[in-house]
């Protein structure tokens, strides 16, 4: 990426997108926690050393490789503290594309329509040769102007980025990453049955595996325990339901929590917010 302002943050006036370009000279791995987005994230890795885990699939990072993450994917960066860590991140609200869409065109389709944790990454070679790197540079230049007019220009560049990603996915699909098959099946099952009882005994019985071995391979593959994963995904679902108009109490039970108190504590711990101001 050409020399641009580092530690630059921009939030659109209408909250339709957020952009930041940040460099941590001495990254602390403990600062990067598993999380999810309310919209769609396009993450460009610029420098450092590490990997990115998305729904149990690990992607090795190389300078200028790009990751696409949708709102249903739990993810975490696993970064080394030995080198400065720099990245540019564009996060788009789910309604961002509405003014630009016509004839049923969905410019988010490549980011949306994938199996969880698969086909998330574009290689650095693809990013450079396709023009995506140049578009990211143009985007930041526009945002650095800080004017309403240049924000409109930035939105047009974002549409170009999304369209180009769709073209690349059609002609040169993103790299596919598959985790341990048994864990992938468990992840898929959990996501389809969040509102049901998901005890460790039930999952072990469902997949004909001892619960001790299941715990071991799940933690080894994803980086978190089964209970941690289920809690994260239920919080994510509750967040989505509250944005749709559900009350916090309604969202709590619809997402699979058995008590509001456990939901409240988990929500506050994982998001830093209370459910009522979490929308």
C-alpha positions in Angstrom: 0.0 0.0 0.0 1.4 3.4 -0.9 2.4 5.7 1.9 -0.8 6.9 3.5 -1.7 8.1 7.0 -1.4 5.3 9.5 -3.7 5.2 12.5 -6.4 6.7 10.4 -10.1 6.2 11.3 -13.2 7.2 9.4 -16.9 6.6 10.1 -19.4 7.6 7.4 -21.9 10.3 8.3 -24.8 7.9 7.8 -23.0 5.0 9.6 -23.1 2.9 6.4 -19.4 2.1 6.5 -16.3 2.4 8.7 -12.7 2.4 7.6 -9.5 2.2 9.6 -5.8 1.9 8.7 -3.8 1.0 11.8 -0.3 0.0 12.6 0.7 -1.5 16.0 4.4 -1.2 16.5 4.4 -3.7 19.4 1.3 -5.8 19.0 0.0 -7.5 22.1 -1.7 -10.8 21.0 -3.9 -10.6 24.1 -5.6 -7.5 22.6 -7.1 -9.4 19.7 -10.2 -11.3 20.8 -12.7 -13.5 18.9 -15.5 -11.2 17.6 -18.1 -10.8 14.9 -19.2 -7.9 12.8 -22.6 -6.3 12.5 -22.0 -6.0 8.8 -19.4 -7.2 6.3 -15.7 -6.8 6.7 -13.0 -6.6 4.1 -9.6 -6.9 5.8 -6.3 -6.2 4.0 -3.3 -7.4 5.9 -0.3 -5.1 5.2 2.5 -6.2 7.5 3.3 -8.4 10.5 3.3 -12.2 11.1 0.4 -14.4 11.9 -2.8 -16.0 10.8 -6.5 -15.4 10.8 -9.0 -18.0 12.1 -12.5 -17.8 10.8 -15.0 -20.3 12.0 -12.3 -22.8 12.7 -10.5 -22.4 9.4 -7.0 -20.9 9.7 -5.6 -18.6 6.9 -2.0 -17.7 6.9 -1.4 -14.0 6.3 0.9 -12.5 3.7 1.4 -8.8 3.0 -1.6 -7.5 0.9 -3.6 -10.6 1.1 -7.3 -9.9 1.7 -10.0 -11.5 3.8 -13.7 -11.3 3.4 -15.8 -11.9 6.5 -19.6 -11.8 6.8 -21.8 -11.1 9.8 -22.3 -14.7 10.7 -18.6 -15.6 11.0 -16.8 -15.6 14.3 -13.2 -14.7 13.7 -9.9 -13.8 15.4 -6.5 -12.7 14.3 -3.5 -14.6 15.7 -0.7 -12.1 15.5 2.9 -12.4 16.5 4.4 -9.8 18.8 7.8 -10.0 17.0 6.9 -7.6 14.1 4.7 -4.4 13.7 1.2 -5.3 12.7 -0.5 -3.1 10.0 -3.8 -3.5 8.4 -6.6 -1.6 6.5 -10.1 -2.7 7.4 -13.3 -1.7 5.6 -16.6 -2.6 7.4 -19.9 -2.2 5.6 -23.4 -2.0 7.1 -25.8 -4.5 5.6 -27.8 -1.7 4.0 -24.8 0.1 2.4 -25.5 -1.3 -1.1 -29.2 -0.6 -1.2 -28.9 2.7 -3.2 -26.5 1.1 -5.7 -28.5 -2.1 -6.4 -30.8 -2.6 -9.3 -32.3 -5.6 -11.2 -31.7 -7.8 -8.2 -27.9 -7.4 -8.3 -26.3 -8.2 -4.9 -22.9 -6.7 -4.6 -22.3 -8.5 -1.3 -23.0 -12.0 -2.8 -19.4 -13.2 -2.7 -19.0 -12.3 1.0 -22.5 -13.6 1.9 -23.0 -16.9 0.1 -20.2 -19.2 1.3 -20.1 -21.9 3.8 -18.8 -20.6 7.1 -15.1 -20.2 7.2 -14.5 -21.2 3.6 -13.3 -19.2 0.6 -12.5 -16.2 2.7 -9.1 -15.2 1.3 -7.7 -13.6 -1.8 -4.0 -13.9 -2.3 -1.6 -11.0 -2.3 -0.8 -11.7 -5.9 -4.5 -11.5 -6.9 -5.0 -8.3 -4.9 -2.1 -6.6 -6.6 -2.7 -7.8 -10.1 -6.5 -7.2 -10.0 -6.3 -3.5 -9.0 -7.8 -4.0 -5.5 -4.7 -2.6 -3.8 -5.0 0.6 -6.0 -8.7 0.9 -5.1 -7.9 0.7 -1.4 -5.3 3.5 -1.9 -7.9 5.6 -3.7 -10.4 5.0 -1.0 -8.2 6.2 1.8 -7.1 9.3 -0.3 -10.7 10.2 -0.7 -11.6 9.7 3.0 -8.5 11.8 4.1 -10.1 14.8 2.4 -12.8 14.7 5.1 -15.6 16.3 3.0 -19.1 15.3 2.3 -18.3 15.3 -1.4 -15.3 13.0 -1.0 -17.4 10.6 1.1 -19.7 10.2 -1.9 -16.6 9.5 -4.0 -15.5 7.0 -1.4 -18.8 5.2 -1.6 -18.4 4.8 -5.3 -15.0 3.4 -4.8 -16.4 0.9 -2.3 -18.9 -0.2 -4.9 -16.0 -0.8 -7.3 -14.2 -2.9 -4.6 -17.3 -5.1 -4.0 -17.9 -5.5 -7.8 -14.3 -6.4 -8.4 -14.3 -9.0 -5.6 -17.4 -10.6 -7.2 -15.6 -10.7 -10.6 -12.5 -12.3 -9.0 -14.7 -14.9 -7.2 -16.4 -15.8 -10.5 -13.2 -16.0 -12.6 -10.6 -16.9 -10.0 -12.3 -18.2 -6.8 -10.8 -17.3 -3.4 -8.7 -19.9 -1.7 -10.8 -22.5 0.0 -9.9 -23.5 3.5 -11.4 -26.5 5.3 -10.8 -27.4 8.9 -11.0 -30.8 10.6 -14.0 -32.4 8.9 -15.6 -33.5 12.1 -15.3 -30.1 13.6 -16.7 -28.5 10.5 -19.7 -30.7 10.8 -20.1 -29.8 14.5 -19.9 -26.1 13.6 -22.5 -26.4 10.9 -24.8 -28.3 13.3 -24.4 -25.7 16.1 -25.2 -22.8 13.8 -28.4 -24.6 12.6 -29.6 -25.4 16.1 -28.7 -22.4 18.3 -32.1 -22.1 19.8 -32.1 -25.8 21.0 -30.2 -27.5 23.8 -26.6 -28.0 22.8 -25.1 -29.8 25.7 -21.7 -31.5 25.2 -23.3 -34.9 25.8 -25.9 -34.2 23.1 -23.2 -33.1 20.6 -21.0 -36.1 21.4 -24.0 -38.5 20.8 -25.0 -36.7 17.6 -21.6 -37.2 16.1 -20.7 -40.6 17.6 -17.6 -39.3 19.3 -16.5 -39.1 22.9 -17.1 -35.7 24.5 -13.5 -35.6 25.7 -12.1 -36.1 22.2 -14.7 -33.7 20.8 -13.6 -31.0 23.2 -9.9 -31.6 22.3 -10.3 -31.4 18.5 -12.7 -28.5 18.7 -10.4 -26.3 20.8 -7.3 -27.3 18.8 -9.1 -26.4 15.5 -11.0 -23.3 16.4 -9.1 -21.8 19.3 -12.1 -21.8 21.7 -14.1 -24.2 23.7 -17.5 -25.5 22.5 -19.3 -23.5 25.2 -17.4 -20.4 24.3 -18.3 -20.8 20.6 -22.0 -21.5 21.3 -22.2 -18.4 23.6 -20.6 -16.2 20.9 -22.9 -17.4 18.2 -26.0 -17.0 20.4 -24.9 -13.4 21.2 -24.5 -12.8 17.5 -28.0 -14.1 16.8 -29.5 -12.1 19.6 -27.8 -8.9 18.3 -29.3 -9.6 14.9 -32.8 -10.1 16.3 -32.6 -6.9 18.3 -31.7 -5.0 15.2 -34.8 -6.5 13.6 -36.9 -5.1 16.5 -37.0 -7.8 19.1 -36.7 -6.7 22.7 -33.6 -7.9 24.6 -35.7 -10.4 26.5 -37.3 -11.8 23.3 -33.9 -12.0 21.6 -32.4 -13.7 24.6 -34.7 -16.7 24.5 -35.0 -16.9 20.7 -31.2 -17.2 20.5 -31.2 -20.2 22.8 -30.3 -18.7 26.3 -32.2 -20.3 29.1 -32.1 -17.2 31.4 -31.9 -13.4 30.9 -29.3 -13.1 33.6 -26.9 -15.4 31.9 -27.6 -13.7 28.6 -27.0 -10.2 30.1 -23.7 -11.3 31.7 -22.4 -13.0 28.5 -23.5 -10.1 26.3 -21.7 -7.5 28.4 -18.6 -9.6 28.8 -18.2 -10.4 25.1 -19.3 -7.1 23.6 -18.6 -4.5 26.3 -22.1 -3.2 25.9 -25.5 -3.9 27.6 -28.1 -5.6 25.4 -30.4 -2.6 25.5 -27.8 -0.3 23.9 -26.3 -3.1 21.7 -28.3 -2.3 18.6 
